[in-house]
Amino acid sequence: MRITSNPPIEASQQVCINVYTNCFMEAFVSITTLTSREFNQDTSRAKKAAEAGPVFITDRGRPAHVLLSIEEYRRLAGGGRSIADALALDDDVEFDPLRSNIVLTPPDLR
């Protein structure tokens, strides 16, 4: 795998990359950039690189995709689990709702 120098990209794309890089740099050790061809020829190395940080995959010199480890994806996505996943687990969940005091009064039918 070789890290390539890409041709200039549009300002909006550069802003997107800069925001991503600046926001999450503390969590990453390295950022790798691969062309689509390089990614297709050596996906195992791309997956290994994704364990150390994001792998930007370019298409015709422009960022098109980002490969992340599942742990990093879950961290960025909020780490929440779906209701189906929560129901499928055998976790004990504490549920102690407050008792409701509902007073029923007969209707006034006069």
Summary of the structure (lengths in Angstrom):
residues: 110
radius of gyration: 24.6
end to end distance: 86.3
largest distance: 87.3
contacts: 208
relative contact order: 0.14
helix: 43%
strand: 14%
